[in-house]
Amino acid sequence: MSDELVSQVKTEVQRISELELEEQPSAFASVREQLEAVLNATPNSAQN
């Protein structure tokens, strides 16, 4: 992952950790979906 993406994920995880507990699962699911999209769009990502 690029340094920029890592930074964005760290920022988002910090933001999510400050949400109410009941809001966190859907917010983390959103991050997971974004990361999966990046991995699926990266050629040969499963082979590295």
Biopython code that builds the backbone (N, CA, C, O; Angstrom):
import numpy as np
from Bio.PDB.StructureBuilder import StructureBuilder

atoms = [
    (1, "MET", "N", (0.847, -1.184, 0.000)),
    (1, "MET", "CA", (0.000, 0.000, 0.000)),
    (1, "MET", "C", (0.886, 1.238, 0.000)),
    (1, "MET", "O", (1.996, 1.245, 0.534)),
    (2, "SER", "N", (0.355, 2.273, -0.614)),
    (2, "SER", "CA", (1.097, 3.531, -0.641)),
    (2, "SER", "C", (1.071, 4.182, 0.738)),
    (2, "SER", "O", (0.189, 3.921, 1.556)),
    (3, "ASP", "N", (2.052, 5.026, 0.968)),
    (3, "ASP", "CA", (2.110, 5.748, 2.246)),
    (3, "ASP", "C", (0.864, 6.603, 2.441)),
    (3, "ASP", "O", (0.369, 6.748, 3.559)),
    (4, "GLU", "N", (0.363, 7.168, 1.346)),
    (4, "GLU", "CA", (-0.840, 8.005, 1.437)),
    (4, "GLU", "C", (-2.051, 7.177, 1.877)),
    (4, "GLU", "O", (-2.837, 7.617, 2.716)),
    (5, "LEU", "N", (-2.195, 5.990, 1.312)),
    (5, "LEU", "CA", (-3.317, 5.129, 1.683)),
    (5, "LEU", "C", (-3.209, 4.692, 3.133)),
    (5, "LEU", "O", (-4.205, 4.681, 3.857)),
    (6, "VAL", "N", (-2.012, 4.334, 3.558)),
    (6, "VAL", "CA", (-1.790, 3.947, 4.953)),
    (6, "VAL", "C", (-2.174, 5.095, 5.880)),
    (6, "VAL", "O", (-2.829, 4.878, 6.899)),
    (7, "SER", "N", (-1.776, 6.295, 5.537)),
    (7, "SER", "CA", (-2.107, 7.469, 6.347)),
    (7, "SER", "C", (-3.617, 7.689, 6.411)),
    (7, "SER", "O", (-4.164, 7.991, 7.471)),
    (8, "GLN", "N", (-4.282, 7.536, 5.273)),
    (8, "GLN", "CA", (-5.740, 7.700, 5.236)),
    (8, "GLN", "C", (-6.432, 6.660, 6.105)),
    (8, "GLN", "O", (-7.380, 6.975, 6.824)),
    (9, "VAL", "N", (-5.958, 5.423, 6.039)),
    (9, "VAL", "CA", (-6.561, 4.361, 6.847)),
    (9, "VAL", "C", (-6.341, 4.634, 8.329)),
    (9, "VAL", "O", (-7.263, 4.476, 9.129)),
    (10, "LYS", "N", (-5.144, 5.038, 8.699)),
    (10, "LYS", "CA", (-4.870, 5.349, 10.107)),
    (10, "LYS", "C", (-5.777, 6.469, 10.606)),
    (10, "LYS", "O", (-6.320, 6.392, 11.708)),
    (11, "THR", "N", (-5.937, 7.499, 9.800)),
    (11, "THR", "CA", (-6.804, 8.622, 10.176)),
    (11, "THR", "C", (-8.245, 8.160, 10.342)),
    (11, "THR", "O", (-8.924, 8.547, 11.292)),
    (12, "GLU", "N", (-8.702, 7.337, 9.417)),
    (12, "GLU", "CA", (-10.085, 6.855, 9.474)),
    (12, "GLU", "C", (-10.298, 5.937, 10.674)),
    (12, "GLU", "O", (-11.334, 6.016, 11.334)),
    (13, "VAL", "N", (-9.339, 5.074, 10.963)),
    (13, "VAL", "CA", (-9.459, 4.192, 12.132)),
    (13, "VAL", "C", (-9.499, 5.014, 13.415)),
    (13, "VAL", "O", (-10.262, 4.694, 14.327)),
    (14, "GLN", "N", (-8.700, 6.054, 13.497)),
    (14, "GLN", "CA", (-8.729, 6.930, 14.669)),
    (14, "GLN", "C", (-10.096, 7.595, 14.809)),
    (14, "GLN", "O", (-10.650, 7.679, 15.905)),
    (15, "ARG", "N", (-10.632, 8.067, 13.680)),
    (15, "ARG", "CA", (-11.950, 8.706, 13.700)),
    (15, "ARG", "C", (-13.019, 7.712, 14.149)),
    (15, "ARG", "O", (-13.884, 8.044, 14.960)),
    (16, "ILE", "N", (-12.954, 6.513, 13.627)),
    (16, "ILE", "CA", (-13.946, 5.490, 13.969)),
    (16, "ILE", "C", (-13.855, 5.125, 15.441)),
    (16, "ILE", "O", (-14.880, 4.902, 16.086)),
    (17, "SER", "N", (-12.653, 5.059, 15.977)),
    (17, "SER", "CA", (-12.488, 4.681, 17.386)),
    (17, "SER", "C", (-13.139, 5.691, 18.326)),
    (17, "SER", "O", (-13.416, 5.379, 19.484)),
    (18, "GLU", "N", (-13.382, 6.900, 17.827)),
    (18, "GLU", "CA", (-14.021, 7.923, 18.638)),
    (18, "GLU", "C", (-15.542, 7.927, 18.509)),
    (18, "GLU", "O", (-16.228, 8.666, 19.214)),
    (19, "LEU", "N", (-16.065, 7.099, 17.606)),
    (19, "LEU", "CA", (-17.517, 7.009, 17.443)),
    (19, "LEU", "C", (-18.128, 6.196, 18.577)),
    (19, "LEU", "O", (-17.431, 5.491, 19.306)),
    (20, "GLU", "N", (-19.429, 6.312, 18.705)),
    (20, "GLU", "CA", (-20.151, 5.457, 19.648)),
    (20, "GLU", "C", (-19.962, 4.005, 19.214)),
    (20, "GLU", "O", (-19.845, 3.724, 18.022)),
    (21, "LEU", "N", (-19.931, 3.084, 20.174)),
    (21, "LEU", "CA", (-19.683, 1.675, 19.867)),
    (21, "LEU", "C", (-20.652, 1.108, 18.841)),
    (21, "LEU", "O", (-20.257, 0.312, 17.989)),
    (22, "GLU", "N", (-21.898, 1.502, 18.912)),
    (22, "GLU", "CA", (-22.883, 0.953, 17.979)),
    (22, "GLU", "C", (-22.690, 1.463, 16.546)),
    (22, "GLU", "O", (-23.208, 0.864, 15.604)),
    (23, "GLU", "N", (-21.961, 2.545, 16.378)),
    (23, "GLU", "CA", (-21.686, 3.090, 15.049)),
    (23, "GLU", "C", (-20.419, 2.500, 14.426)),
    (23, "GLU", "O", (-20.234, 2.575, 13.211)),
    (24, "GLN", "N", (-19.563, 1.924, 15.236)),
    (24, "GLN", "CA", (-18.269, 1.454, 14.761)),
    (24, "GLN", "C", (-18.333, 0.299, 13.755)),
    (24, "GLN", "O", (-17.599, 0.340, 12.768)),
    (25, "PRO", "N", (-19.164, -0.721, 13.950)),
    (25, "PRO", "CA", (-19.153, -1.832, 12.988)),
    (25, "PRO", "C", (-19.424, -1.408, 11.547)),
    (25, "PRO", "O", (-18.741, -1.873, 10.634)),
    (26, "SER", "N", (-20.392, -0.549, 11.330)),
    (26, "SER", "CA", (-20.682, -0.134, 9.957)),
    (26, "SER", "C", (-19.568, 0.754, 9.404)),
    (26, "SER", "O", (-19.282, 0.711, 8.208)),
    (27, "ALA", "N", (-18.946, 1.549, 10.252)),
    (27, "ALA", "CA", (-17.844, 2.397, 9.801)),
    (27, "ALA", "C", (-16.629, 1.548, 9.430)),
    (27, "ALA", "O", (-15.974, 1.809, 8.421)),
    (28, "PHE", "N", (-16.326, 0.528, 10.247)),
    (28, "PHE", "CA", (-15.220, -0.360, 9.915)),
    (28, "PHE", "C", (-15.531, -1.175, 8.662)),
    (28, "PHE", "O", (-14.627, -1.469, 7.880)),
    (29, "ALA", "N", (-16.784, -1.541, 8.461)),
    (29, "ALA", "CA", (-17.178, -2.264, 7.248)),
    (29, "ALA", "C", (-16.913, -1.403, 6.017)),
    (29, "ALA", "O", (-16.493, -1.913, 4.978)),
    (30, "SER", "N", (-17.152, -0.125, 6.130)),
    (30, "SER", "CA", (-16.894, 0.788, 5.029)),
    (30, "SER", "C", (-15.404, 0.842, 4.699)),
    (30, "SER", "O", (-15.029, 0.841, 3.526)),
    (31, "VAL", "N", (-14.561, 0.888, 5.716)),
    (31, "VAL", "CA", (-13.110, 0.891, 5.499)),
    (31, "VAL", "C", (-12.698, -0.420, 4.841)),
    (31, "VAL", "O", (-11.892, -0.426, 3.910)),
    (32, "ARG", "N", (-13.249, -1.523, 5.322)),
    (32, "ARG", "CA", (-12.920, -2.822, 4.746)),
    (32, "ARG", "C", (-13.282, -2.868, 3.263)),
    (32, "ARG", "O", (-12.507, -3.361, 2.444)),
    (33, "GLU", "N", (-14.458, -2.353, 2.924)),
    (33, "GLU", "CA", (-14.883, -2.331, 1.521)),
    (33, "GLU", "C", (-13.934, -1.490, 0.668)),
    (33, "GLU", "O", (-13.607, -1.868, -0.457)),
    (34, "GLN", "N", (-13.503, -0.375, 1.194)),
    (34, "GLN", "CA", (-12.568, 0.481, 0.459)),
    (34, "GLN", "C", (-11.233, -0.225, 0.248)),
    (34, "GLN", "O", (-10.659, -0.156, -0.838)),
    (35, "LEU", "N", (-10.736, -0.903, 1.282)),
    (35, "LEU", "CA", (-9.471, -1.621, 1.158)),
    (35, "LEU", "C", (-9.591, -2.786, 0.170)),
    (35, "LEU", "O", (-8.679, -3.030, -0.620)),
    (36, "GLU", "N", (-10.715, -3.499, 0.217)),
    (36, "GLU", "CA", (-10.924, -4.598, -0.717)),
    (36, "GLU", "C", (-10.959, -4.080, -2.152)),
    (36, "GLU", "O", (-10.427, -4.723, -3.057)),
    (37, "ALA", "N", (-11.578, -2.931, -2.363)),
    (37, "ALA", "CA", (-11.634, -2.345, -3.705)),
    (37, "ALA", "C", (-10.236, -2.012, -4.200)),
    (37, "ALA", "O", (-9.923, -2.232, -5.371)),
    (38, "VAL", "N", (-9.391, -1.482, -3.319)),
    (38, "VAL", "CA", (-8.021, -1.161, -3.703)),
    (38, "VAL", "C", (-7.262, -2.443, -4.042)),
    (38, "VAL", "O", (-6.549, -2.501, -5.044)),
    (39, "LEU", "N", (-7.416, -3.457, -3.213)),
    (39, "LEU", "CA", (-6.721, -4.718, -3.472)),
    (39, "LEU", "C", (-7.200, -5.365, -4.765)),
    (39, "LEU", "O", (-6.395, -5.897, -5.530)),
    (40, "ASN", "N", (-8.500, -5.324, -5.011)),
    (40, "ASN", "CA", (-9.050, -5.920, -6.222)),
    (40, "ASN", "C", (-8.638, -5.151, -7.471)),
    (40, "ASN", "O", (-8.580, -5.725, -8.559)),
    (41, "ALA", "N", (-8.356, -3.877, -7.332)),
    (41, "ALA", "CA", (-7.971, -3.048, -8.476)),
    (41, "ALA", "C", (-6.472, -3.106, -8.753)),
    (41, "ALA", "O", (-6.017, -2.676, -9.813)),
    (42, "THR", "N", (-5.710, -3.633, -7.806)),
    (42, "THR", "CA", (-4.260, -3.706, -7.945)),
    (42, "THR", "C", (-3.884, -4.992, -8.666)),
    (42, "THR", "O", (-4.179, -6.079, -8.168)),
    (43, "PRO", "N", (-3.243, -4.897, -9.819)),
    (43, "PRO", "CA", (-2.836, -6.102, -10.542)),
    (43, "PRO", "C", (-1.889, -6.966, -9.720)),
    (43, "PRO", "O", (-0.965, -6.461, -9.082)),
    (44, "ASN", "N", (-2.125, -8.249, -9.742)),
    (44, "ASN", "CA", (-1.268, -9.234, -9.054)),
    (44, "ASN", "C", (-1.179, -9.020, -7.556)),
    (44, "ASN", "O", (-0.198, -9.444, -6.945)),
    (45, "SER", "N", (-2.164, -8.379, -6.938)),
    (45, "SER", "CA", (-2.087, -8.094, -5.505)),
    (45, "SER", "C", (-2.082, -9.380, -4.684)),
    (45, "SER", "O", (-1.461, -9.418, -3.622)),
    (46, "ALA", "N", (-2.749, -10.424, -5.139)),
    (46, "ALA", "CA", (-2.799, -11.667, -4.399)),
    (46, "ALA", "C", (-1.501, -12.459, -4.543)),
    (46, "ALA", "O", (-1.237, -13.370, -3.758)),
    (47, "GLN", "N", (-0.703, -12.117, -5.530)),
    (47, "GLN", "CA", (0.509, -12.861, -5.793)),
    (47, "GLN", "C", (1.733, -12.246, -5.133)),
    (47, "GLN", "O", (2.804, -12.853, -5.160)),
    (48, "ASN", "N", (1.614, -11.074, -4.546)),
    (48, "ASN", "CA", (2.761, -10.401, -3.919)),
    (48, "ASN", "C", (2.935, -10.826, -2.495)),
    (48, "ASN", "O", (3.851, -10.358, -1.819)),
]
sb = StructureBuilder()
sb.init_structure("model")
sb.init_model(0)
sb.init_chain("A")
sb.init_seg("    ")
for serial, (resi, resn, name, xyz) in enumerate(atoms, 1):
    if name == "N":
        sb.init_residue(resn, " ", resi, " ")
    sb.init_atom(name, np.array(xyz, "f"), 0.0, 1.0, " ", f" {name:<3s}", serial, name[0])
structure = sb.get_structure()
